[in-house]
Amino acid sequence: MAGELEAGTNMTKVAIVVVIVAVIGVAGVVVIMNQTPTQEGITLTVLSRHDVAIFNAYEEAFLKTDFAKAHNIVDIMWKSQAPIFWDDVIDAGGVDVLWGGGPTLFDQMYRDGYLAPLNSDHMVEVIARVPDELASTDMKRYNDDGDVVWVAAAISSFGFTVNHAFLDKYGLPTPNNWTHLAQPVWGSLLPTATIAMGNAPKTTSNTRIYEIITQGMGWDEGWITLARMAGSARLYQGSVETQAAVENQDVGVSMSIDFYGYATQANNPDCEYILPEGESIVNGDPIAIAKNAPNKEAAEAFLDYVLSAEGQSVWFTPGIYRMPVLESAFKTPIGQQNELLYSLYNKTINNSGIDFNDTLSVAINTAFTAYFEAVYNNAHDELTACWKAIVDAYYANEITLDELNTLAAQMGTPVTVEVDGVNRKFTISLATEINNNMIYDSDFYYEMQTKWTAAAVAQYNAVLASLSSMLAS
């Protein structure tokens, strides 16, 4: 997941080819790893949002197996690309497997016709190993014919990582939920940021957190909470950078997908991953076969391996530390050495989270991430100045907590801009209505972001003016 993308190479092969894929109005960069011509045998091509540690671990393990030998698979070519360019990479041909990036990305791929049904006898047998649900969350997605189009290969939860050394240094409390992170104490050190957040278009995992907040708290209240959090935060252009900020003690809290949180916890004893009890969800991180895959039987063999107990145990490789979708992985020799992760696995699947709407996520995703960037990232200086002034006035006993909450609500309420000649607040209805235009019309995307940023700046300045009037009266 990420901006979750980390460039890297296979240590045994040095060649990295950068291909510029031209699309209408934009150009995308595809990083292709392990592009060494193979004289004999099949090279399986995998388009993935995973990082190089996963690439290396699975390639080394898989190519030694009977799965690979039986299908004459001698190499894996890994392609890494931002989600908005996945359709172009698949259209260019040659992709066999799609793997990692979260349900919304794969639901978008299904919507746009890029996933092959997993309906062969072989695949039906393999998919049957995976539970239909974990923690009340679907682990499979079906098409209208009742065929599975993607299946979870791992599970993830969403929370935050804290650095206790930072918290102790500045006398900050240990948070336990999203609402806590919106409290004024997190803005009390401004201009020193206390929270790390990823810019939504750049990180699918952090976007999932923001969706959890807006769905779990309600639309307006969720955006108000996010505004208060972002006002206390430094925004990063990817989840890796966001996570590094807390591990390096640049901030006290970072938004985290669980495996980043657990890895940080293992690397830095000052850090702890916290799962907001009752305020998170479990994601099934998908794997699928691309439409028109040139090596379909080889792709099925790869899925068979990934969804076996042996293949699932590769998630326990040092430096990866992800949760498998199959509990049987914990019965393997390496799985039995991971009792802590097994206890966390059980805690995760038994956590009572929010009722998350995946269909809504897909229907508004591009508008949602663009809005977040426009009002929090692009207007971050103005947002921070506004929140700092409110918090400073509160701690100076110049305004009450009720007045702080009123001003913060005015600051974070979704803005209103003109759309097709009519003033429209950013609501779920508007986000749904304009989402396709945001996807396919770059001019419209830019126009909306520009309007939202300008409206946000005006809104933050208006709140500052209201605060000044309060203080003057």
C-alpha positions in Angstrom: 0.0 0.0 0.0 1.3 3.5 -0.1 2.8 6.0 -1.7 3.5 2.8 -0.1 5.8 2.3 -3.1 9.5 2.1 -2.5 11.8 1.9 -5.5 14.4 -0.9 -5.3 16.1 -3.6 -7.2 16.6 -7.3 -7.0 20.1 -7.8 -5.7 20.9 -10.5 -8.2 19.7 -8.4 -11.2 20.7 -4.8 -11.7 18.6 -3.8 -14.7 16.0 -1.2 -14.1 14.1 0.2 -17.0 12.0 3.3 -16.8 9.2 3.4 -19.3 7.3 6.6 -19.9 3.7 5.7 -20.6 1.8 8.5 -22.4 -1.8 9.0 -21.5 -4.2 11.7 -22.5 -3.0 14.9 -20.9 -0.5 13.3 -18.6 2.6 11.1 -18.5 3.2 8.3 -16.0 6.4 6.6 -15.0 6.5 2.8 -14.7 9.3 1.2 -12.8 10.0 -2.2 -14.1 12.1 -4.5 -12.0 14.0 -7.6 -13.0 13.7 -7.0 -16.7 16.3 -9.6 -17.7 15.4 -11.4 -21.0 14.6 -15.0 -20.3 15.8 -17.5 -22.9 13.7 -20.4 -21.7 10.7 -20.7 -19.4 8.0 -18.2 -18.4 8.6 -14.8 -16.8 5.5 -13.9 -14.7 4.7 -10.2 -14.7 3.2 -8.8 -11.5 1.9 -5.2 -11.2 2.0 -4.4 -7.5 1.8 -1.7 -4.8 4.0 -3.7 -2.5 7.5 -2.7 -1.7 10.8 -4.2 -2.7 11.2 -6.3 0.5 8.0 -8.2 -0.5 9.1 -8.5 -4.1 12.4 -10.1 -3.1 11.0 -12.4 -0.4 8.3 -13.8 -2.6 10.4 -14.1 -5.7 13.1 -16.0 -3.9 10.7 -18.3 -2.1 8.3 -18.9 -5.1 10.9 -19.7 -7.7 12.2 -22.6 -5.6 8.8 -24.3 -5.3 7.1 -27.1 -7.2 4.4 -24.5 -8.1 7.0 -22.6 -10.2 8.8 -25.7 -11.6 5.6 -27.4 -12.6 4.6 -24.4 -14.7 8.2 -23.6 -15.9 8.2 -20.2 -14.3 11.8 -19.1 -14.1 11.5 -15.4 -13.3 9.2 -12.6 -12.0 9.1 -9.2 -13.5 7.7 -6.6 -11.0 6.0 -3.5 -12.2 5.4 -0.7 -9.7 3.1 2.2 -10.5 0.8 4.8 -8.9 -2.8 3.6 -8.9 -4.0 6.2 -11.4 -1.8 4.6 -14.1 -2.6 1.0 -13.5 -5.2 0.9 -16.3 -2.5 2.2 -18.7 0.0 -0.4 -17.7 -2.6 -3.2 -18.1 -3.7 -1.8 -21.5 -0.1 -1.8 -22.6 -0.2 -5.6 -22.3 1.9 -8.3 -20.6 0.6 -8.1 -17.0 -0.4 -11.4 -15.4 -1.1 -10.7 -11.7 -2.3 -7.6 -9.8 -1.3 -7.7 -6.2 -1.6 -5.3 -3.2 -3.0 -1.7 -2.9 -6.2 -2.2 -1.0 -9.9 -3.0 -1.9 -10.7 0.4 -3.4 -8.0 0.2 -6.0 -9.1 -3.4 -7.0 -12.7 -2.4 -7.0 -11.8 0.4 -9.4 -10.0 -2.1 -11.6 -13.0 -4.4 -11.5 -15.3 -1.5 -12.3 -13.2 -0.6 -15.3 -13.0 -4.2 -16.6 -9.4 -5.1 -15.8 -9.9 -8.2 -13.7 -10.3 -11.7 -15.0 -12.9 -13.9 -13.2 -11.2 -16.5 -11.0 -13.6 -19.3 -12.1 -11.4 -22.2 -13.3 -11.7 -25.4 -11.3 -8.2 -24.7 -10.0 -9.0 -21.2 -8.8 -12.3 -22.2 -7.2 -10.4 -24.8 -5.1 -7.7 -22.3 -4.1 -10.2 -19.5 -3.2 -12.1 -21.9 -1.0 -9.2 -21.8 1.4 -9.8 -18.1 2.2 -12.7 -17.3 4.5 -15.5 -15.2 3.0 -15.3 -12.7 5.9 -12.9 -11.7 8.6 -14.0 -9.2 11.3 -17.2 -8.7 9.3 -15.2 -7.6 6.2 -15.4 -9.3 2.8 -12.3 -11.2 1.8 -13.5 -11.8 -1.7 -15.2 -9.7 -4.4 -17.8 -11.2 -6.7 -18.9 -10.1 -10.2 -22.5 -10.1 -11.4 -22.1 -13.8 -12.5 -21.1 -14.9 -9.0 -17.5 -15.4 -9.9 -14.7 -14.1 -7.6 -12.6 -11.3 -9.2 -10.2 -10.6 -6.4 -9.4 -12.4 -3.2 -7.5 -11.2 -0.1 -3.9 -12.3 0.3 -3.3 -10.6 3.6 -5.2 -8.5 6.1 -4.5 -5.1 7.5 -5.9 -2.8 10.2 -5.5 1.0 10.5 -4.5 3.0 13.5 -1.6 5.1 14.5 2.0 4.7 15.8 3.2 6.8 18.8 6.7 7.6 19.9 6.7 7.6 23.7 10.0 9.4 23.9 8.4 12.4 21.9 5.3 12.3 24.1 7.3 12.2 27.3 9.6 15.0 26.2 6.7 17.4 25.5 4.3 16.1 28.2 1.7 14.8 25.7 -0.8 12.0 26.5 -0.9 8.6 24.8 -3.9 8.8 22.4 -6.3 5.9 22.0 -8.7 7.0 19.3 -9.2 9.5 16.4 -11.2 12.0 18.5 -8.3 12.2 21.0 -6.0 13.3 18.1 -8.3 16.2 17.4 -7.9 17.7 20.9 -6.2 21.1 21.3 -3.3 19.6 23.2 -1.9 18.3 19.9 -1.8 21.9 18.6 -0.2 23.3 21.8 3.3 23.0 20.4 2.7 24.8 17.1 4.6 25.7 15.0 6.1 22.4 16.0 4.0 19.6 14.5 3.0 16.7 16.8 1.3 14.5 14.2 2.3 13.0 10.8 -0.4 12.6 8.2 0.0 11.5 4.5 -1.4 13.6 1.7 -4.5 11.6 0.6 -3.7 11.3 -3.2 -0.2 10.0 -2.4 -1.1 7.2 0.1 -3.9 4.7 -0.2 -3.5 3.5 3.4 -3.7 7.0 4.9 -6.7 7.7 2.7 -8.4 4.6 4.2 -7.9 6.1 7.6 -9.5 9.4 6.5 -12.4 7.4 5.1 -12.8 5.5 8.3 -13.0 8.8 10.2 -15.6 10.4 7.8 -17.7 7.3 7.6 -17.4 6.4 11.3 -18.1 9.9 12.7 -20.4 11.2 10.0 -19.4 13.3 7.0 -19.2 16.8 8.4 -17.9 15.8 11.9 -15.3 13.6 10.2 -14.0 16.5 8.1 -13.9 18.8 11.2 -11.9 16.1 13.0 -9.5 15.8 10.1 -9.1 19.6 10.0 -8.1 19.7 13.7 -5.7 16.8 13.2 -4.2 18.3 10.1 -3.8 21.7 11.8 -1.6 20.0 14.4 0.3 17.9 11.7 3.0 18.0 9.2 1.8 16.5 5.9 4.0 14.0 4.0 3.8 12.9 0.4 3.6 9.1 1.1 3.0 6.6 3.9 6.7 5.6 4.1 7.7 9.2 4.9 4.8 9.6 7.3 5.8 6.5 9.2 9.5 7.5 9.2 8.6 10.8 10.9 7.4 9.0 14.1 10.1 6.4 14.1 12.7 9.2 13.9 11.0 11.2 16.7 10.1 14.1 14.4 6.5 13.9 15.6 4.7 12.0 18.4 2.1 10.3 16.3 1.7 9.1 12.7 -1.1 7.6 10.8 -0.3 3.9 10.2 -1.4 0.8 8.5 -0.7 -2.0 10.9 2.4 -3.7 9.3 4.2 -0.3 9.2 3.2 0.2 12.8 4.5 -3.2 13.9 7.7 -2.9 11.9 8.3 0.5 13.5 7.6 -1.0 16.9 10.1 -3.7 16.3 12.7 -1.2 15.1 12.3 1.4 17.8 11.5 0.4 21.4 10.1 3.9 22.0 7.3 3.3 19.4 4.0 1.5 19.8 1.3 0.8 17.2 -2.2 1.5 18.6 -5.4 0.0 17.1 -8.3 2.4 17.9 -10.7 0.1 19.6 -14.0 0.0 17.9 -12.8 2.7 15.4 -11.0 0.8 12.8 -11.7 -1.8 10.1 -9.9 -4.8 8.7 -9.0 -4.7 5.0 -8.4 -7.7 2.9 -5.5 -6.7 0.7 -6.3 -8.2 -2.7 -4.6 -10.4 -5.3 -6.1 -10.9 -8.8 -5.4 -12.0 -12.3 -5.3 -9.3 -15.0 -7.6 -9.5 -18.0 -5.9 -10.9 -21.0 -3.1 -12.2 -18.9 -0.6 -13.8 -21.3 0.4 -16.5 -18.8 -2.9 -17.3 -17.1 -2.0 -20.8 -15.9 1.3 -19.5 -14.5 -0.7 -16.7 -12.8 -3.0 -19.2 -11.3 0.0 -21.2 -9.9 1.3 -18.0 -8.3 -2.1 -17.4 -6.6 -2.1 -21.0 -5.5 1.3 -20.5 -3.8 0.5 -17.1 -2.2 -2.8 -18.6 -0.8 -1.1 -21.7 0.6 0.1 -22.0 4.2 3.6 -22.1 2.9 3.1 -18.9 0.8 1.3 -17.1 3.5 4.2 -17.7 5.9 6.4 -15.5 3.7 4.6 -12.6 5.3 6.6 -13.4 8.5 9.9 -12.6 6.7 12.0 -10.1 8.8 11.3 -6.6 7.4 7.8 -7.5 6.2 5.9 -8.6 9.2 2.4 -8.6 7.7 -0.7 -10.5 8.8 -1.7 -13.4 6.6 -5.3 -14.0 5.6 -5.0 -17.7 6.4 -4.7 -18.7 10.0 -2.9 -21.9 8.8 0.2 -19.8 8.2 0.7 -19.7 12.0 0.9 -23.5 12.0 4.0 -23.5 9.8 7.5 -23.7 11.4 8.1 -20.0 10.9 4.6 -19.2 11.9 5.0 -21.0 15.2 7.9 -18.6 16.0 5.6 -15.6 15.7 3.4 -15.9 18.7 3.2 -12.1 19.2 1.9 -11.6 15.7 -0.5 -14.4 16.2 -1.9 -12.6 19.3 -2.1 -9.4 17.3 -3.9 -11.3 14.5 -6.5 -12.5 16.9 -6.9 -9.1 18.4 -7.4 -7.6 14.9 -10.0 -10.0 13.7 -11.9 -9.7 16.9 -11.9 -5.9 17.0 -15.4 -4.5 16.6 -14.9 -1.8 14.1 -17.1 0.6 12.2 -19.5 -0.5 9.4 -17.5 0.5 6.4 -19.0 1.1 3.0 -16.6 -0.1 0.3 -19.1 0.8 -2.5 -19.2 4.4 -1.2 -15.4 4.5 -1.1 -15.1 3.6 -4.8 -17.9 6.0 -5.8 -16.2 9.1 -4.3 -12.5 8.1 -4.0 -11.0 10.6 -6.5 -13.1 13.5 -5.4 -12.4 12.6 -1.8 -8.6 12.5 -2.1 -8.6 15.7 -4.3 -10.6 17.6 -1.7 -8.3 16.5 1.1 -5.3 17.7 -0.8 -7.0 21.0 -1.8 -8.1 22.1 1.7 -5.4 20.5 4.0 -2.3 20.1 1.9 -2.5 23.0 -0.5 -3.8 25.4 2.2 -1.8 23.9 5.1 -0.1 27.1 6.1 -3.4 28.9 6.5 -5.0 26.0 8.2 -2.1 25.7 10.7 -2.2 29.5 11.4 -5.9 29.3 12.1 -5.7 26.3 14.4 -2.7 27.7 16.2 -4.5 31.0 16.9 -7.6 29.1 18.3 -5.5 26.8 20.5 -3.3 29.6 21.8 -6.4 31.6 22.7 -7.8 28.6 24.5 -4.7 27.9 26.5 -4.4 31.6 27.4 -7.9 31.3 28.9 -9.2 33.9 26.4 -11.9 31.5 25.0 -13.7 28.5 26.5 -13.6 25.0 25.2 -17.1 25.4 23.8 -15.9 28.5 21.9 -12.9 26.5 20.7 -15.2 23.8 19.4 -17.4 26.3 17.7 -14.5 27.9 15.9 -13.0 24.6 14.9 -16.3 23.5 13.5 -16.4 26.6 11.3 -12.8 25.9 10.3 -13.3 22.3 9.3 -16.8 22.2 7.8 -16.6 21.2 4.2 -16.4 24.3 1.9 -18.9 25.6 -0.6 -17.8 26.5 -4.2 -19.6 27.2 -7.5 -20.2 24.1 -9.6 -21.9 24.6 -12.9 -23.2 27.9 -11.8 -24.6 26.7 -8.5 -23.0 27.1 -5.1 -22.4 23.5 -3.8 -21.1 22.4 -0.5 -18.7 19.4 -0.6 -21.1 16.6 0.4 -21.3 12.9 -0.3 -23.8 13.7 -3.0 -21.6 16.2 -4.7 -18.5 13.9 -4.4 -20.5 11.1 -6.0 -21.8 13.3 -8.7 -18.5 14.7 -9.8 -16.2 11.7 -9.2 -16.1 10.5 -12.8 -15.3 14.0 -14.1 -12.5 14.2 -11.5 -11.1 10.9 -12.8 -11.4 11.6 -16.6 -11.2 15.3 -17.0 -7.9 16.8 -15.8 -9.1 20.4 -16.4 -12.1 19.9 -14.2 -10.0 18.2 -11.5 -7.6 21.2 -11.5 -10.5 23.7 -11.5 -12.2 22.0 -8.5 -9.1 21.8 -6.5 -8.3 25.5 -7.2 -11.8 26.5 -6.1 -11.7 24.3 -2.9 -8.3 25.7 -1.9 -9.4 29.3 -2.4 -12.6 28.6 -0.4 -10.6 26.9 2.4 -8.2 29.8 2.7 -11.1 32.2 2.8 -12.8 30.0 5.5 -9.7 29.8 7.7 -9.2 33.6 7.4 -12.9 34.2 8.3 -12.5 32.0 11.4 -9.4 34.1 12.4 -11.5 37.2 12.0 -14.2 35.7 14.2 -11.6 34.9 16.8 -10.3 38.4 16.7 -13.8 39.8 17.3 -14.2 37.5 20.3 -11.0 38.6 21.8 -11.7 42.3 21.2 -15.2 42.1 22.8 
